[in-house]
Amino acid sequence: MVRVSKEYDERLNELLDAAQQLFFQKGYELTSVNDIIEKVGVAKGTFYHYFISKDDLLDKIVDRWSRATLERVNKLVKKQDINALEKLNKFFVTIRDYKVENLELMKMLMKVMYRDENLIMRHKMMQQSLKWLTPEFVRVIKQGIKEGCFNPVDEVETAELIFSMSLSLNESTVKLLLEAEKKPDNLNKIEKRLKVYERSVERILGAPEGSLSVVERRIIEMFSKEMNK
C-alpha cells in the first residue's frame, strides 16, 4: 500500500474521524488501535506519533468536541442585541443543543467516561470544560451586573461555583440516565435536580426567581431512550 504524506492537522483529524466512527460502530472497548490504523491506512508508528494511547485519542476527541462547543458559546456571548438574562438561558441551551446534535458521540462518551476506571480521564475532561467555559460565563455575569439583573458576591468565583455545581450535577445525572431503563423514576429525579440547580443559580447570581429555565422533559426522555438502547 502506498502511504500518502499529509499535513499534521489533516492526518490528525483523519485519525480522529476514523476512530470516532469505529467507536460508534463497534464500541470503544472493542475498537483496537489496529482497527483504526487499518481504516486510515497508516503504520502503527504513525498512530503513536499522534497519540500516546487509545485513551489519549479519546481525550483528543473530547478536546475537539469541547473546542467546537466553546466556539458556539463565544459567538453567543459576543452578541450585542440580547440582554444578560437571555444569554444566561441561551448559554446552557447552546451547550445542551450541541450535545443533542452530537448524540452518538455523547452516548459513547457517557458510557465510556462514566466507568469507575475512567475517573481520572473524566475529571480531566470536566476541568477542561471549567477552564474554557468559565471566562465566557464571567462575561455574561459582568453584563448582568451592568444591566442591574445580577448581584453576585464576585463574578469569577460565582462563575466557577456555578460550573462546579454543573459538573457535579452532570456526574449524578449521567449515572441516573444509565440506570433509567431499570429505574424509570430516575427521570423524575433528574428533572427535580435540574430544577433545584436552576433556582440555586438564580440565587447565587442574585437573579429574579424563575428567570432561568433550561429543563425540558423531552430532552431528558430522549437521552434516556438513546442511552439505554
N, C-alpha and C positions, 0 to 999 in steps of 0.2 A: 504493500500500500504506500502510495506517495503521500507524504505528510506536507501540508501547506503551512508555511510560516505566516503567522498573523500577529498583529499588534497586541500588546499585553492586554488592554482592556477588552478588545474584541474576543480574544481567546478566553479571558476570564468569564465574560458574560455567556459565552457559548457553553462553557463547563457548568456554570450555574443553571442555565436554562435546561440543559440536558439532565442534570441531577434532579432539579425540581420536578421535571416531567416524570422521571423514573420513580421518584418518591411518591408521586400521586398514583402512579400505575401499580407499583409493587409494594409500596410502603417503605419507610425509612430503614427499618431493620433488615429487610430482605434485599435491599439495593446495595450492591458491593461497589468498591472502587473500580473493579474490573468492568462491571456493567457500565459505569459512567464513561470510562476511557474508550471502551469499545463503541459506545454510541457516538462519541465525538470523533473517534479515530486518531487518538494521540497515544503516546507512550506513557507508561506509569510514572516515569520521571517527570514528565510534563505536569501531571496532576500534582505531584509533590513539590513542584516549583511554585504552584499557586496556593496549595493548601497543606497544612501540617497533617491533617487527618480528615475523615469524613465528618466528624463533629465540627471541625474548623470550617468546612464547606457549608454546613448548615448554618453556622454562625454568620457567614458572609451572605447567605440568602436572606437571613433576618436583617442584616445590616442594609442590604439593598432595599428591602421592603420598608424598613424604617426611614430611609432617606426619602423614598417616594412619599411616605406619609408626611414627613416634615415639609416637603415642598408644597403640598396642598395646604397644610396649616399656615405656612408662611404667607401664601397668597391671600388667605382669609384675613390674617392679622393685619396685612398691609392695606386692606380695603379702607377707604376713607368715607364711604357712604352708608356705613352701618354703625350703630352705637355699641357700647361695650356689652350690654346685656344680650343683644343679638349675637355678637361674636362669641360670648360665653356659651350660648346654646349651640351655635354652629361649630364651635371648636370641638366639642365632644361628638357631635353628629358627623363631622367630617372624618374623624378617626373611625367611628363606628361604620360609616358607609364604605370606607375603604376596606375595612375588614370583610364586609358583605360582598363587595366586588371581587375580593380575592379569597373567596370562601374555601376553595380547595387547599390553598396554602395555609390558611388559618386552621383548618381541620388537622392538617399534617403537623403543624407546629404545636397545636394544643396537645395532640396525642403523644407526640414525642417529648416535648418540653416538660410536660407535667407528670413525667415519671420520676420517681424518687431519685433515680441515678443521675438525672439531668438537672438537679437542683442548682448546681454551680452555673451551668450554662443559662438556666432560666434567670437566675439572679443577675447575671451579666447583661442579658437582654433587657431586663427591667431597668437596670441602672443606666443603660444606654438611652432608653426612652426618656428617662428622667432628665438626663443631661441635655438631650436635644430639644425636648418639648417645653421644659420649664422656662427658658428665656422667652419663648413665644407667648406663653401664658402670662408672664410678668408684664409684657407689653399691653395685653388686654386689661390686666388689673390696673395698670397705670392710667389707661384711657378711662376706665370706670371711675377712678378716683377723681380725675379732672371733670368728669361729667356729673359727679356727685351721687352715683348709684352704688359705689363700693366704698367701704370704710375699714380696710384691714389694718391690723397692727403693723405689719411690714409686708410689702408686696413680694419680695423674694422668698422670705421664709414661708409666707402664705402659699405661694405657688408650689414650693417644694412639698409642703404639708399636704396640699390637695392632691398632688400627683402620687405621693407616697400612699395616701389613702386609696387612690385609684388602683395602684398596683396591688395592694393588699386585697382590695375588692375583687380584682381580676383573678387573683390566685384562688380565692374561695369559690368564685362563680364558675370557673372552668371545671373545678372538681365536682360541683353540683351538676353541671351540664353533662359531664361524662357518666354520671350515675342516674341521669333523669329517666332513662328508659325503665329502670327497675324501681325508681322512686319518683313518680310523676309530680308529687308535691314539691319537688325541688324547684320547679318553675315558679311556684308561688313564693318560695324562699328567695329566689333570685330577684324577682320583681320587688319584693319588700326591701331587700338590701339596697337595691338601686335607688328606691325612693328615699331611704334613710340617707344615702350618700348625697342625693340632690339637696335635701334640706340641710345637711351638715355643711356642704359647700356654700350654700347661701348664707348661713350664719357666720362662717369663718370670714367670708368676704364682706359681710355687712350688707348683703343684697336683699331686696324685697322678697318676702316669702312667696313661693310659687313662681319665681322668675326663671328658675332653671328647670327644664323639662327635657330629659334625654331618654327616658324609659319608654320603650314600645314593646308591648307584649308579643306582637307578631315577630319581632326580631329575635326575642328570647326563644320563642317556639321554633323558629326557623333554624337557629343554631342548634337547638336541642335535637331536632329531627335529623339534621345533617351529621351531627357528631355521633349519633347512635345508629347510623346506617350499617 
